[in-house]
Amino acid sequence: MVDRWAVFVILEFVSAAIGFFWGFYTGKALFLWIGGFFFSLGVFAATRWGFDKWKQKQKPRKWKK
């Protein structure tokens, strides 16, 4: 089963690509800004939440006493 985090990141980049394409196609700067927003949101999701999920999978350290 696909992880919901991965689906979210992929959808953010797809939304960014659609926004950029539509902005270039219509020549409207608003859609370029929207595409940039979704791209930056996707990058944030890939880096921050991805790091958190990776960190949770690490084995906890055993403390020496």
Contacts in CASP RR format, 6 or more apart in sequence:
PFRMAT RR
TARGET T0000
AUTHOR 0000-0000-0000
METHOD contacts of the structure
MODEL  1
MVDRWAVFVILEFVSAAIGFFWGFYTGKALFLWIGGFFFSLGVFAATRWG
FDKWKQKQKPRKWKK
3 53 0 8 1.000
5 45 0 8 1.000
5 49 0 8 1.000
5 50 0 8 1.000
5 53 0 8 1.000
8 45 0 8 1.000
9 42 0 8 1.000
9 45 0 8 1.000
9 46 0 8 1.000
9 49 0 8 1.000
12 38 0 8 1.000
12 39 0 8 1.000
12 41 0 8 1.000
12 42 0 8 1.000
12 45 0 8 1.000
13 38 0 8 1.000
13 39 0 8 1.000
13 42 0 8 1.000
15 35 0 8 1.000
15 38 0 8 1.000
16 35 0 8 1.000
16 36 0 8 1.000
16 38 0 8 1.000
16 39 0 8 1.000
16 42 0 8 1.000
18 35 0 8 1.000
19 31 0 8 1.000
19 32 0 8 1.000
19 34 0 8 1.000
19 35 0 8 1.000
19 36 0 8 1.000
19 38 0 8 1.000
20 31 0 8 1.000
20 32 0 8 1.000
20 35 0 8 1.000
20 36 0 8 1.000
20 39 0 8 1.000
22 28 0 8 1.000
22 31 0 8 1.000
23 29 0 8 1.000
23 30 0 8 1.000
23 31 0 8 1.000
23 32 0 8 1.000
24 32 0 8 1.000
END
